Amino acid sequence: MSKSQKSPITSPLSDSDKASVGAVLQATLVDLVDMSLVAKQAHWNVVGKNFRSVHLQLDELVTTARTYTDEVAERASALGISPDGRARTVAEGSGVPEFPSGWLKEDEVVTAVVTALSQLIQRLRARIDETDKSDLVTQDLLIEITKNFEQAHWMWQAQQA
């Protein structure tokens, strides 16, 4: 279906709320897809004495990002908003910092993941505020996502202590 065609799914939101919530959900979708890719890239390229624990923790992060990617996309669909998780869309729209290529020692990976999670959380918190008046159901989803990524952020930061 092209963007110019009317959605086959009706929305309980007004057109203006649907547009603003749609933008929030799309931006969140793109960030979460990228976060899952960043974590997987790190997972494949981490080396060092704590390789195994970091490697496994990265898989947990991938799972969290992928789980919420699907929930965000399905929330958008439920509101009659077509989600776009194509590679080009993700590359052009993500606010997650680019992850370095090549082998990285576990402390470098931990630092990069802490930075990526920090950026993601900042963006999620701003979106929580954006949905305060337009859609409390979406806001609730964003709060849940933020809570889980803040917990992950804490656990990654603890490795730097």
N, C-alpha and C positions, 0 to 999 in steps of 0.2 A: 504494500500500500504506500503510495507516495505521501509526502508530508501535506500536500494540498488537499488530500481527501479527508473527509470527515471521519472521525473515529467511530468504529462500530460499537464502542463501549461507552455508555453514558456515565457521567460523573456527578456525584452529589455536590461538587464544588461549583461556585460561580466561575464564569470564564476567566476573570482576572485572578482568582485564587488558584484555579487550575493551572494557569500559565506560570504563576510564581512558584507553586509547589512542584510543577513539572520541571522547572529549571533547577530547583534544589535537588530533586530526586535524580535528574540526569547528571548533575555535577557530582553527586555522591556515588552514583553508579560508576562513573568514569574513574573516580579516585579509588574506589574499592577494587575494580578490575586491575588497575595499575598496582595497587598495594599487593594484591595476590601475585602478580607477575614479578614485582621487586623481591618479595619474600622467596619465591621459587628460584629466581636468579641467584640470590644469596645462598639458598639451600644447596644449589649445585656447585657453588664455587667457594664455599667456606673451607678453610684448612686451619690446622693448628692443634695444640694439645687438648683443647676443649671442643674439638670438632663435633663429636657425637651429640653432646648436649645442645649445642647451638643448632646443629643440623635438625634435630628433632623438634626443637622449639620453633624453628622456622616453619616446619610442617604444620604446627599448631596455628601459627599466624596465617598461613595460606588457607587453612580450613576455615578460620574465622572470617577472613576477607571473602572467601567464596560463598560461604553461607549467607552473609549479609548482602553480597552482590545480588544473589537470587531474590532475597526478600525485598530489596529496594526495587529491583526490576519488576517484580510482581506487584508491589504497591503502586508503581507507576501505571502498570497495565490495568489494575483495578480501578484507577481513576480516569481511564481512557487516554492515557499518555503512552505513546509508543517509546519504549526504552531503546537506547542505541549504545551497544557495547562493542561496536566494531573497532578493530585495531586502530584505524586512522583516527576515529573519534576519540579513543582513549589517549593516543599519542598527542593529539592536538589540545585536549582539554584537561588533562590531569594536573593536579596541584601537588602530587607526590614527587619529591625530589628524585632526579635521575640517579639510578644506582650504578656504581662503577663496574666496568667489565673486568674479567680476569679473576684469578685466584685472589682471595682476600683472607688475611688472618682473622681469627674469630673476634679479636678486639675491634678490628676495623669494621667487620660486619655488624657487631653490636652497636657501635657508634652510628653507622649508617641507618640501621633499623630504628634506633632511638630518635634520630632526626626525622626520618620518614613518618614515624608514628606521631611525633610532636606536630608536624605540619598537618597531618590528617585530622588529628584531634582539634586543632585550631579551626580548621575548615568546618568540621562537623558542629562544633559549638556555635559558630556563626550561623549555620543553617538551622540549628535549634531555635535561635532567636528569630530567624526569618519566618519560621512556620508557626510562631506563637499565636497569631491571629487568623491565619489562613487555613490551617489543617492540624488539629491537635493529634489526630491519629498518626499522621506522618511524623509529627514532632515526637510522639512517643517512641516510634521506631528509631528515630535519630538519637534519642536519649539512650535507648538500649544499646545501639551500636557504639555510641561514644563511651558508655560505661565499660563495655567489653574491651575496647581499644585502649582506654585509660588503664585498665587492669594489666593489659599486655605491656603497655608503656612502662608501668611501674616495674614489672618483672624484668624487662630488658634493661631498664636503668639500674636495677639492683646488681646486675652483672658488672657495672662500671664502678660500683662503690668499693 
